[in-house]
Amino acid sequence: MHVRTRWPWISLLLGVVVALNPVGLDFLHSAFFAGEQLARNIAQPIVLTALAIIVLVVVLEWLLRSFLVKRRARGAS
């Protein structure tokens, strides 16, 4: 039995893996907690762009899963 859910767990898991590895944590630290302004100015746009991309992927996965759940509920295969 397959349980279909609308929860975008794949992209959320991918986002967590990207953010919580050593390179991701270093970028997050450089973007928001670095002592040098130059390091923050370089890292902040990169981190914010990556965050926007991850949010976009989560929304797209949620929309796709919602569409598939509704389609299955109607009886189409």
SULPECOR-V143903 format. One record per pair of residues at least 12 apart in sequence whose ideal C-beta (glycine too) atoms are under 10 Angstrom apart, sorted by sequence separation. I is the first residue (numbers start at 1). J is the second residue. D is the distance in Angstrom with one decimal. If there is no record, write none. Layout:
BEGIN
I;J;D + I;J;D
END
This chain:
BEGIN
30;42;7.7 + 31;43;3.8 + 32;44;7.4 + 30;43;4.0 + 31;44;4.6 + 29;43;8.5 + 30;44;8.7 + 31;45;8.6 + 27;42;10.0 + 28;43;8.2 + 31;46;7.2 + 32;47;7.8 + 27;43;5.7 + 30;46;9.0 + 31;47;4.2 + 26;43;9.0 + 27;44;9.7 + 30;47;8.3 + 31;48;7.9 + 27;46;6.6 + 28;47;6.3 + 31;50;9.8 + 27;47;5.7 + 31;51;9.9 + 28;50;9.9 + 24;47;8.9 + 27;50;8.1 + 28;51;9.9 + 24;50;8.6 + 19;47;9.1 + 19;50;8.4 + 18;50;7.2 + 19;51;8.7 + 18;51;9.9 + 15;50;8.9 + 18;53;9.8 + 19;54;8.2 + 15;51;8.5 + 18;54;7.2 + 15;53;9.4 + 16;54;9.6 + 15;54;4.3 + 14;54;7.5 + 15;55;8.6 + 12;54;8.6 + 15;57;7.8 + 11;54;7.0 + 14;57;7.5 + 15;58;7.1 + 11;55;9.2 + 14;58;9.1 + 11;56;9.3 + 12;57;9.4 + 11;57;4.6 + 12;58;6.2 + 10;57;9.0 + 11;58;4.6 + 14;61;9.6 + 10;58;9.3 + 11;59;8.9 + 8;57;8.1 + 9;58;9.8 + 11;60;7.9 + 12;61;8.5 + 8;58;4.9 + 11;61;4.7 + 12;62;9.8 + 8;59;7.9 + 10;61;6.3 + 11;62;8.4 + 8;60;8.3 + 9;61;8.6 + 8;61;3.9 + 7;61;9.2 + 8;62;4.5 + 6;61;9.3 + 7;62;7.8 + 8;63;9.0 + 10;65;9.3 + 6;62;6.2 + 8;64;8.6 + 9;65;9.3 + 6;63;9.2 + 8;65;6.5 + 6;64;9.5 + 7;65;7.5 + 8;66;9.7 + 6;65;4.8 + 5;65;6.9 + 6;66;5.1 + 4;65;7.2 + 6;67;9.6 + 4;66;10.0 + 6;68;8.9 + 6;69;5.8 + 4;68;6.5 + 5;69;7.6 + 6;70;9.4 + 4;69;5.1 + 4;71;9.8 + 4;72;6.1 + 4;73;9.2 + 2;72;9.3
END
